[in-house]
Amino acid sequence: PVPVLVSSSPVCANGNSSVTTTTVYPAGTLYNWSISPGNSGSIIGGQGTNTIQIEWGNNAPQPITVSLTVTACGQTKSASTIINLNAAPTPS
């Protein structure tokens, strides 16, 4: 099946969040995550698993594409989701 992607929210500049696939795959599945544009954040954990942690950059507001390609049982499926990176709140 095609991966279903879910993001924690809200997503703010200079913050951390996670994205996961809720689709269940068998043991041995290969997970390859990516973020576009590349300067919008960094995958700081979870590459190769069903959930990644992302540290976001300071270039908000902007839409960011998070993509996942899974390979299981000789088949490859991909999905993407758009995440809106919000400006960090200003302390009052």
C-alpha positions as a printed Julia matrix, in Angstrom:
92×3 Matrix{Float64}:
  0.0    0.0    0.0
  0.97   3.65  -0.48
  2.29   5.25   2.75
 -0.07   7.51   4.7
  1.94  10.37   6.28
  0.97  12.21   9.47
  2.77  15.25  10.91
  2.76  16.63  14.42
  1.51  20.21  14.51
  1.91  23.1   14.69
  5.28  23.23  12.95
  7.32  26.31  13.84
 10.66  27.65  12.63
 13.61  26.69  14.84
 11.52  23.94  16.44
 11.36  20.15  16.22
  8.53  17.93  15.05
  7.92  14.43  13.76
  6.39  12.83  10.69
  5.28   9.21  10.66
  3.64   6.74   8.33
  0.57   5.07   9.79
  0.71   2.39   7.09
  1.94  -0.92   8.53
  4.71  -2.68   6.58
  6.41  -6.04   7.2
  9.73  -6.43   8.98
 12.67  -5.65   6.71
 10.95  -2.73   4.96
 13.33   0.02   3.8
 12.26   3.6    4.62
 13.86   6.58   2.85
 12.73  10.06   3.93
 13.53  13.44   2.34
 12.69  17.12   2.82
 12.34  19.76   0.09
 13.6   22.41  -0.1
 16.72  20.95   1.46
 17.55  24.07   3.47
 14.2   24.08   5.3
 15.24  21.61   7.98
 17.26  18.54   8.88
 16.24  14.98   9.65
 17.83  14.54  13.08
 16.52  11.06  13.86
 14.62   8.1   12.53
 15.93   7.89   8.96
 15.34   4.25   7.94
 12.33   3.88  10.28
  8.6    4.62  10.07
  8.97   7.93  12.0
 11.44  10.79  11.59
 12.28  13.74  13.8
 12.95  17.03  12.02
 14.73  20.14  13.26
 13.3   23.06  11.29
 15.27  26.03  10.03
 14.42  29.7   10.33
 13.08  30.3    6.81
  9.37  30.6    7.63
  6.7   30.95   6.52
  6.87  28.5    3.65
  5.4   25.19   2.48
  7.74  22.21   2.78
  7.39  18.8    1.16
  8.25  15.73   3.25
  8.5   12.56   1.16
  8.8    8.88   2.02
  9.75   6.01  -0.25
  9.27   2.5    1.12
 10.53  -0.72  -0.37
  8.89  -3.92   0.89
  8.65  -7.36  -0.62
 10.3   -6.15  -3.83
  7.83  -3.3   -4.38
  8.47   0.42  -3.99
  5.78   2.95  -3.02
  6.12   6.7   -2.4
  4.07   9.46  -0.82
  4.53  13.11   0.09
  2.85  15.6    2.37
  2.99  19.39   2.47
  3.84  20.92   5.85
  3.42  24.64   6.45
  6.4   25.98   8.37
  5.17  28.82  10.58
  7.24  31.67  11.98
  8.38  31.11  15.54
  6.18  32.92  18.08
  7.56  36.23  19.31
  7.92  36.33  23.11
  5.85  39.08  24.7
